[in-house]
Structures are given as C-alpha cells and as structure tokens.
Amino acid sequence: MNTVFEGTLEEILAQSPDLLDRRVRVTVLEAQPVKSEAPRRMSVAESLGSKIGMLDGGSPDLSQNTGEKFTDLIAQKHQS
C-alpha cells in the first residue's frame, strides 16, 4: 500500500518513525507563495478618502484657509 505525505521537510521528517524500514520516494514541489496571516489594514486616508467632500456645512473656503487656521491653532496652543 502506498501512502502519500505532503508538507514541508520538517513536517515530513516528523513522520520519519512511521517510515523506518520502508522505501521512500521524494518529489520536490515548486514553492507556494506564503499567505499573509492578517489582511492588510487600510490607512485612515484610504478608508476616509471617498468620504472627503461629502459633508454639508462649514465655510465654503475651509480648504483654502486650512493651513492658516492650523498655524493659528498651533500658535494659540504654545501661548497657553
């Protein structure tokens, strides 16, 4: 009776006690790509990118003045 073992070399060697006194044929297979354990997580920019510009309200020139307003906020923080 033929038995097929497939796995990494380490996995096959773990079966070696069962293979004592038996003829063995080894076929080396092409490497398979390693599957990542966890799916790639999206960055905040990627997850919110499609939502930009969807909110109503606020000043229509908000994006034109963002740098200036941010600079003012930083200056106020450092004065406190």
NORGI-V590114 format. One record per run of one state. SS is the DSSP state (H for helix, E for strand, C for the rest). FROM is the first residue (numbers start at 1). LEN is the number of residues. If there is no record, write none. Layout:
ss=SS from=FROM len=LEN
ss=SS from=FROM len=LEN
//
This chain:
ss=C from=1 len=8
ss=H from=9 len=5
ss=C from=14 len=2
ss=H from=16 len=4
ss=C from=20 len=24
ss=H from=44 len=8
ss=C from=52 len=10
ss=H from=62 len=18
ss=C from=80 len=1
//
